[in-house]
Amino acid sequence: LLVHGLSSNAQLWDGVAARLAEAGHPVVAVDLRGHGSSEDVPDTDTDDLDAPPTDPTRLAAEDLAAVCADLGWSAPVVAGHAWGGNIALQLAADRPGLVHGLALVDGGWLHLGDQFPDLDAAWSVLAPPRFDGVTSAAVRASLHSGHPDWSDAAVEGVLGNLRERADGSVTPRLERERHRAIIGSLLRHRPRTLYPLVRCRVLLLAAIGDATPARKREQLTEAATALAHAELVEFRGGDHDLHAHR
């Protein structure tokens, strides 16, 4: 079960999924709520005004459990990228009898609360770019230029994050308000409190380079130490979108 990151989509897993399928593994990549081809289903029950607010990360983990139930999968390996890694970790902590193994791809150990004091501070750095007047052709050309070693399929996967308007310009599929709400969820999410609850084997797959901040290395070391059955694999020079790059 392959889970994308924030403002991404299932297509980014196409290369990985093809290799898994060739090796004989049943494989499914999902589009989370509001991402890719999935509907922008609200995270709360809009018909019940008294319903408590729902955390997007925890709710996404519940959605994954429902997907497994629908597929009849009782012991999947779950791979999650970035925010998807945090979701996969939450699923393994909530449903220890369900998840057979985790692959956390440059995420799952993310602690935005260690970096930013509040949502406004995080949003000032992490808000997605605006694409006013930018065409898909321009985005494609920029991606090829910035990632010359990416496959055409990986570039097209990134373009799957965008919707084309009638005038030919593009806009993110994920609504800006939902993007901000998910960043707020990541600020509240505390993977270190979940590590003791995870019983399965875990692969920590990390993009590492000369400019990797000390904070990332510290969080990786913490996760590798605190998770009972963890193995850390570093990809030197790997892009954050490791599943697209490598």
C-alpha positions in Angstrom: 0.0 0.0 0.0 1.7 3.2 -1.3 0.8 6.6 0.3 1.9 9.9 -1.2 2.8 13.1 0.7 1.2 16.5 1.1 -0.2 18.0 -2.1 1.0 15.0 -4.1 -0.7 12.1 -5.7 -0.6 8.3 -6.4 1.1 8.7 -9.8 4.5 9.5 -8.1 4.6 5.9 -7.1 4.3 4.5 -10.6 7.9 3.5 -11.0 8.0 1.8 -7.6 4.6 0.2 -8.2 5.8 -1.3 -11.5 8.8 -2.9 -9.8 6.8 -4.3 -7.0 4.2 -5.7 -9.5 7.0 -7.3 -11.6 8.2 -9.0 -8.5 4.8 -10.5 -7.9 3.5 -8.3 -5.2 -0.1 -7.0 -5.2 0.3 -3.2 -5.0 -2.1 -0.3 -4.6 -1.3 3.4 -4.5 -4.0 5.7 -3.1 -5.0 9.3 -3.6 -5.8 10.8 -0.2 -8.8 13.1 0.4 -8.5 16.2 -1.8 -5.5 14.8 -3.7 -5.2 13.5 -7.2 -8.4 11.9 -8.4 -10.0 11.7 -5.0 -12.9 13.9 -4.1 -12.3 16.8 -1.7 -14.3 15.1 1.0 -14.3 17.2 4.2 -12.4 16.0 7.3 -15.4 16.7 9.5 -19.1 15.9 9.3 -20.5 19.1 7.9 -24.1 17.8 8.7 -23.3 17.6 12.4 -22.4 21.0 13.7 -21.7 19.6 17.1 -19.2 17.0 15.7 -15.6 17.5 17.1 -13.0 18.6 14.6 -11.0 15.8 13.1 -7.3 15.7 12.6 -6.3 15.2 9.0 -3.4 12.9 9.7 -5.3 10.6 12.1 -8.3 10.6 9.7 -6.1 9.7 6.8 -4.8 6.7 8.8 -8.4 5.6 9.4 -9.0 5.9 5.6 -6.1 3.6 4.9 -7.4 1.0 7.4 -10.8 1.2 5.5 -8.9 0.7 2.2 -7.2 -2.4 3.5 -10.6 -3.7 4.7 -12.1 -3.1 1.3 -9.2 -4.9 -0.4 -9.3 -7.7 2.0 -5.7 -7.1 3.0 -4.9 -8.3 6.5 -1.1 -7.7 6.7 0.1 -5.1 4.2 3.5 -3.5 4.0 2.7 0.3 4.0 5.0 2.7 2.3 4.5 6.5 2.9 6.4 9.5 1.6 6.8 12.7 3.8 3.4 13.4 5.3 2.3 10.0 4.0 5.1 8.5 6.2 3.6 10.1 9.3 0.2 8.8 8.2 1.6 5.3 7.8 3.3 5.5 11.2 0.0 6.5 12.7 -1.7 3.5 11.1 0.9 1.1 12.4 0.5 2.6 15.9 -3.3 2.5 15.8 -3.6 -0.9 14.2 -0.5 -2.9 15.3 -2.2 -6.2 14.2 -2.8 -4.9 10.7 0.5 -3.5 9.4 3.1 -6.1 8.6 5.9 -3.6 7.8 6.6 0.1 7.2 8.7 1.9 4.6 9.0 5.6 5.7 10.3 7.5 2.7 11.9 10.8 3.7 9.1 11.2 6.3 7.3 9.5 9.1 9.7 11.1 11.6 8.6 14.7 10.8 8.2 16.9 13.8 7.2 20.3 12.5 6.5 21.3 16.1 10.2 21.2 16.7 10.8 23.7 14.0 8.0 26.2 14.1 6.2 27.8 17.1 2.8 28.1 15.4 0.9 27.6 12.2 1.5 31.2 10.9 5.2 30.7 11.2 5.1 27.3 9.5 2.8 28.7 6.7 5.1 31.6 6.0 7.8 29.0 5.0 5.7 26.0 3.8 2.8 27.6 1.9 2.6 26.2 -1.6 3.5 28.4 -4.5 0.8 30.2 -6.5 0.6 29.3 -10.2 -1.2 32.4 -11.5 -0.8 32.4 -15.3 1.6 29.4 -15.4 0.9 26.7 -18.0 1.5 23.0 -17.6 4.0 23.2 -20.4 6.1 25.7 -18.4 5.9 23.5 -15.3 6.9 20.4 -17.3 9.9 22.3 -18.8 10.9 23.5 -15.4 10.7 20.0 -13.9 12.8 18.5 -16.6 15.4 21.3 -16.2 15.5 21.0 -12.4 15.5 17.2 -12.4 17.4 16.1 -15.5 17.8 12.5 -14.1 14.0 12.0 -13.4 12.1 9.8 -15.8 9.3 11.3 -18.0 6.8 9.3 -15.9 8.0 10.9 -12.7 7.7 14.4 -14.2 4.1 13.6 -15.4 3.4 12.3 -11.9 4.2 15.7 -10.4 2.0 17.3 -13.0 -0.8 15.1 -11.6 -0.7 17.4 -8.6 -2.1 20.2 -10.7 -5.4 20.9 -12.4 -5.5 22.8 -15.7 -7.9 25.7 -16.0 -9.9 26.7 -19.0 -7.3 29.4 -19.9 -4.5 26.8 -20.0 -3.0 27.8 -16.6 -2.7 25.4 -13.8 -3.6 25.4 -10.1 -2.9 22.8 -7.3 -5.6 20.1 -7.0 -5.3 20.4 -3.2 -7.3 23.4 -2.0 -5.2 26.0 -0.2 -7.3 25.9 3.0 -6.9 22.1 3.2 -3.2 22.4 2.6 -2.9 24.8 5.6 -5.0 22.5 7.8 -2.7 19.6 7.0 0.3 21.6 7.9 -1.4 22.4 11.2 -2.0 18.7 11.7 1.7 18.0 11.1 2.6 20.7 13.7 0.5 18.8 16.2 1.7 15.3 15.2 4.3 13.7 17.5 5.8 10.6 15.9 8.1 10.1 18.9 5.0 9.3 21.0 4.1 6.6 18.5 7.4 4.9 18.1 6.9 2.6 21.2 3.6 1.5 19.8 4.9 0.2 16.5 5.7 -3.5 16.5 6.5 -4.2 12.9 9.8 -3.9 11.0 10.5 -0.4 9.7 12.7 0.8 6.9 13.7 4.5 7.2 14.6 5.7 3.7 16.3 9.1 3.9 17.5 11.5 1.2 20.8 12.8 2.6 23.2 15.4 1.2 25.8 18.0 2.2 23.1 20.5 3.0 21.0 18.2 5.1 20.1 20.1 8.3 21.3 18.8 11.6 17.6 18.6 12.8 16.8 16.0 10.1 19.8 13.8 11.2 18.8 14.1 14.8 15.2 13.1 14.1 16.4 10.2 12.0 18.7 9.0 14.7 15.9 9.3 17.3 13.5 7.3 15.1 16.1 4.6 14.3 16.8 4.2 18.0 13.3 4.4 19.4 11.6 2.1 16.9 12.1 -1.5 18.1 12.8 -3.0 14.6 14.2 -0.2 12.5 16.8 -0.1 9.7 18.0 3.2 8.3 19.0 3.4 4.6 20.5 6.7 3.4 20.3 7.8 -0.3 23.2 10.2 -0.8 22.3 12.9 -3.2 18.7 11.7 -3.3 15.8 14.1 -3.9 13.1 14.5 -1.3 10.8 12.7 -3.7 12.9 9.6 -3.4 10.2 7.4 -4.8 10.2 9.5 -8.0 14.0 10.0 -8.2 15.3 6.5 -7.3 
